């Protein structure tokens, strides 16, 4: 076996353990469903699969995704926090339209103050509250009603057809961070996030200082574990803009975390197994 694929020898036991965690979430036995549990316990062992798919009993007419619209990676949260700490000594991040606070709490745990703003008119996630009260503050008010100063606007998964950018600019944030996708739903013709001009139509004083993308391969988990559902390929985009006085913020001094989130273990194993299958197919082996 190629040494690169050595850890796939444990694929059977890994898959069995992962399926146990997936079933625990689906049957609401996992701590993620308990708003009284510590956040660290709620995210422990959280399966990647349950960050891609909502729970089978979710009523899509009344609730948004069970946990989140996407799976965050820890290196992303650390990079954003690293940039935020360069614009002021104690930066305040406004988590725009934060839903249940899950993603913003991960950012807050990297050492920045995050205040989440939840629109009372918005459709709640199935797990309505999923935030870390030790590091994250949640306020219920519309984006147009934000009445506190902040240094960084963190806008993750702007709702379809909505453009919050003009409202954000009224607060002159030092940094604006967008997390979004350009995907257009084939059946409705609607963008999955925001509007066509929501993520880059900024005044000239704002400079794009960093951008990256996370590609979720089509049927990534189904290819490896056929019992799991398939899904379309998704490209998630992240852009970081800085206002004029802060164009020189950079990744100088940035360090990676020793460990990613638990769901990244599932992701790494799935991507490695997918790569191994593609390697074997290239050798003419039917897998």
N, C-alpha and C positions, 0 to 999 in steps of 0.2 A: 504494500500500500504506500502511496505517496505520503511522506511524513506530514504534509500539510493536512491530510485528511485523517490522521491518526485518531483524533478524538471521536470520529464517527463510529469507532468500534463500540462505543457505549450508546449508540443511537436507540436501541430497543428500550433500555432502561430509562434513558432520558425521555423518550416519547411517552412511556407509561406514566412517568411522574408528571409530565406536562399535561396529559389528558386528565389526570386526577385533579390538577389545579383548575383546568378549564371547567370540569364538571362542578367543582366546588363553587365557582363563580355563578354558573348557570342555575344551580340549586340554591343560591343565596346563602351558602354556608361560609363563604370567604369573608374575611374582615372588611373588605372594601365596601360592603353594604352597611356597615355599622358606623354611623356618624359620631358615636361616642368613643370609638377606639382611637388610639394615637395614630397620627398620619403614617408614621413609619411602619406600623403594623398593617395599616390598610393597603399599603402599596407592596408589602412583602409578598414575594412569589406571584405577583399579579401577572397573569399570562398575556403574552403578546396578542394572542388570538382575540381576547376580550377587549383589547384596545383597537381592534380592526372591526369586529362585529359587535353589535348590540345584543343584549340578552333576548332570547326567543320570545319572552312574554312582554317585551316593550310595545307600548301602543304609540306608533309613530305619529298618530294624529294629535296626541297630547304631550308627548315628550320628545326631547332630542336624544342623541346617542346615550347609551348607558353611562359611559365614563367620559370619553373624549372623542373629538372628531379625528384625531390622529395620535400616533405614538411618538412622544418626545424622546430625544436622546440626551443623555446627560452632558455630552460634550457641547451640545447646542446651548443648554442652559448656562453652562459655565462660561462659554464665550460671551453670551449676552451680558451676564453679570460682570464679566471682566471689563467689557466696554463701559458699562454703566458706572463702575467705580472710578473711572477716569474723568468723568465730567464734573464730579463734585465729591466731597468727602463722605457724605452720607446720602446717596441718591435715593429718591423716591420713584418707584416705578408704578405707573398706572396700568393695570391689566384691564384693557378695554373690552367691555361686553364679555365678562369672564366666565359666564355660565356657572359651573359648580366650583370653580377655583382650582381644579386639579392641576392644570398646566402652570398657572401662575404660582402655585405653592411650590412646585419643583424649582422654579426660578428663585423664589424667596429663600429656599433652603441653601442656595449658593452664596448667601451673604448680602443680599440687598433687601431693602424694605419694599414690599409690594402691597398695593391697595387695589383690590379687585372691585370693579364696578359692574354690577349685574342689573340689566334692564328688567324692571318689574313686568314689562309687557312681553318679554321674550319667552319662548318655549323652554321650560327647564329640562335639564338632563334627567334621565331616568333616576340616576343617583343625584339628587338635587344639590346636596352639599357634600363636597369631597375636597376640603381644603385643610390646611395645617394652621390651626389657630395660634400656634406658637410662633409662627413666622409670617403669617399672612392675615391681612385684614380685609374683610368683605363688606362692601356697602351696596345697598340696593337703591339704585337711582339710574335714570337714563343717561346716556353719554352726553346729551345736551345739558344735563343738570350737574355735571362735574363742577364742584365748587371748592376744590383744594388744589394747591400747587403741586406739580410733579415735574421730574426731570426727564423721565423716559416714558414714552408711550409704547406699550407692548400690545400689539393688536394681532391676536392669533385667531385665524379662521373667521374673518369678517363675514357676517351673514350674506347670503346670496342676494344680489340686487341692491346692497347697501354700500354707501361710501362715507366712512367716518372721517376721512382725511381732512376735509374743510373744518370740521369741528375740532379735530386735534390741533390743527394749526392755530386756532384761537388761543391755545395755551402755550404756544412757542416752545415745545419740548426740545431739549438739547439733543436727544436721540429719538428716532422713531424706528421701531422694529416691527416688520410685517412677517407673518407666517400665513401662507395661503397656497392655493393651487389655481392654475388657469383652466382646469378641467371644466368642460361644458357637458351637461347631461344630455345624452343623445335623445331621450324621449321628450324632454321639456324645452330643450334649447337654452336653458338657463345656466349661468355660471354657478359653480359650486360655492365659490366665495366671492364676495364683493362685486365690483363692477369693473369694466375694462380699464377705467382710468383711476381706480382707487389706490393703486400701489406704487405709483411712480410720478404722478402729476403734482410734484412739489415745487415750491419756489426755488430759484437758482441757488439760494444760500444753502440749501440742503444738499449734501454730497453723499453719494453712495460709498460707504467705506468698507462694506463687506457684503457678500452674498454667497449662498450655497444652496444646494438642493439635496433632497433625500428621495431616492427612487424606491418605491415599493414594487418589486417585480410582480407581474401578473401571476396569479395562482401560486404564489411563493410557498405557502404552507400546504396547499392541496397537492402540489407536486411531490412534496416530501412525505406528507401524511394524508393519504387519499380520503380518509374519513372526514377531514376538515373541508369546509367550504372553499370555493374558489372566489376570486375577486379580480377586478380590472387592475391594470398597472396604474399607479398614481405617482405623480411627481409633486412633491411638496417643496415649495420655494420659501426661502428666508432672505430678507433684505434688511440691512441696517443702514439708516441714514443719520448723518450728523449735521447739526446746525453749524454755521460758519466758524464760531470760535473753537469748535471741537473737531475740526477736520483731521487733526493729527492723532486722534486716539487710534490705538493699534493693538496688536496681540503681543506686544513686548511684555515679557514676564508671565505670559499665560502658561499654565500647566494643565495637563490632562488629569482627570480624576483616576485614582487607582482602580476604581470599579464603576461600571455603568449601572443603570437601573436593572432590576431583575428581569424585566421583559426583554432587555437587550441580550440576555443569554439565549432566550428562545430565538431571537432574531439572528444572532450569530450562527447558531446551530442550523437554522433553516437555510440561511444563505450559503453556508459551507456545504450542506448536503445537496443543495441545488447546483452548486458549482461542481461537485463531484459527479452528479448525474450528467451534467453537460460535458464534462471531461470524458466520461465513459462513452457517451454517445458519439463523441468526436472520434473515439477509437473504434467505432463500429459495433459497440456492444448494445444490445437492446435492454434498456432499463426504463 
